[in-house]
Amino acid sequence: MVKTGTHKKSHAIAHLPLGIHEGGLLQEYVHSLLDEGIVNDQFASVQTLKSTDEPDAIIRLITSYFADLEAVLSELTRFIDSPEADFDQLAAQANTIKEKSLCIGAEHMIRACDILIHACEEKQGRKFSQALNWMKAEFAQTQDKLDAVVQMEKRILRLESKKHK
């Protein structure tokens, strides 16, 4: 089933030059992420890092963000059921995730960090475990959405490189 309005828009976009087509779709997608609250205005600012000198800056930033968060989340996961968990250390690691999320504008992750930090302050293992599981779910969703941005950016780079040949 194809909606008439969507079909017309897709058909119109298909006739645009490739650079406008791809860039326009990317802008629309980022706008939808802002509307959903997945990212905030900081993410829009991050997109200005892309330049002719560093056309892959956004790709590298997002990829680095994913790797950094996966490492910290893995470290936090080790302490879910540990009776000797150092909640101050866990809060510091959660704060690391929050700082990285603030830099990139990952709004859902920022909120998840606040809840995890609060659970650490209460020093309750069950609340920590619940908050960490929620954070992991938010990270999976954020990663999925931002990975789409990475894929669009890569496609734009490929199209631009073909255009310059």
N, C-alpha and C positions, 0 to 999 in steps of 0.2 A: 504494500500500500504506500503510495507516494502522495504526500500532501501537495496540493496545487501550488501554494505559495513557496514551499521549499523547492519544488521542481523548477519553478521559474527562476528562483535565485541561483540555483546550481547551474542552470542552463546559461544564465547571463554571465556568471563568473567564468564559465568554461571558455568564453570568447575573449577574455582579458589576456593581455600579454602575461607570460608566466610569472615574471617578477611581481607584478601587481596582484595577480591571482594568489600566489603563495603568501606574500606579505600581508595581504588583506585578510586571508583566512587566519593567519597567525594572530593578527591584531584582534580579530573577532573572538578567537579562542581565548586569548589572554583576557579580553574584556569579560567573557563568560566566567573565567576563573575568579575575576574580581567580584562579579555579581554573586557567585556561589559562596564567596568568602574563603575560598581555598588559599588565595593569596591576597595581599593588601597592596597599597600604592607603592610600597618599597619595591615590589616585584616589577612594576611598570618602570620605576626608576632604573632598576638593574638592567633593563633592556637597552638603555642608552649606552651601556658599556660596549656594545657592538660597534666596531669601527672598521675602516678599510685596513688598518694595521692589524687588528685582531678580530676578524670576522667570526671566529669561533669562540669568543669570550663567554657568551652566554652558555654555550654547550659545555665548556670546561667548568664554569661556575656551578651549574646544576649537577653535573656528573661528580664533581668534587664534594658537593653538598650531600649527595646520596651516599658516597663512600664514607664520608665522615660520620654521618648519622648511623649508618649500618654498623660501624665499628663501636660507637658509643652504646647503641641499643643492644648489641651483643654483650657488651660488658655489663650493662644494667641487668640483662636477662639472667646472667650467672647468679645474681643475688636474690632472685624471686623467692625462693624457699629457704634461703640461708638464715640460720638463727643468729649468726654473727654479723649480719649486715650492718655496715656503718652508714647510717642514714644521712649523716652530714656529707660523706663522700658521694653518696648516691645523688643527693641534692645538687652537689657541685657538678656532677656529670649531666644531670638534667638541665642545669643552667648552661652548660656548654652547648647542648642541643638548642636551647632557647636562643642563645646568642647567634648561633649559625642560622637559625630560622629567622631571626630578626633581620639579619644582613640580607637574606634573600627575599624576605617578605612572605614566608610560608605561614600564613595566619592560623590555620588549623593546628599546626605543630606548636606554635607559640602558646595557644590555649591549652593544648595537651600538656605542655611543659609546666605551665602554671599549676595544673591539677596534680601532676607528679611531684613537683616541688612541695606543694602543700601536704601531700601524703607523706613525704619524707619528713617534713617538720613535725607531723603527728606521730612519727616513728611507729606506724602500724603496718606490719607486713602485708596484711590482707588488702588494705587500701592501696599500698604501694603496688601490689600485684595487679589489682584492678586498673589502676591508673596507667601502669606500664602496658598492660594489654590494650587499653584504649589508645595509648600513644602509638603502639605498633600498628593498630588498625588505621589510625590517622596518617601515619607515615606511608603505609601501603597505598592509601588513596592519594595522598599528595604525590608520591613517587609516580603513580600511574598517570596523574594529570600532568605533571611536569615532564615526564618522559615523552608525552605527546608534543610538548613544546620543543624538546631536544630533537625529536624526529623531524618536525617541521623546519627547524633551523638547519638541520643537516641537508634536507631536501633543497632548501633555498640556496645553501652554499653550493650544492652540486649543480643546480640550475644556473647560478651566476657564473660558475667556473666554465660551464659549457658555453655560455653566452660570450665569454671573453676569449674563447679559442678560435 
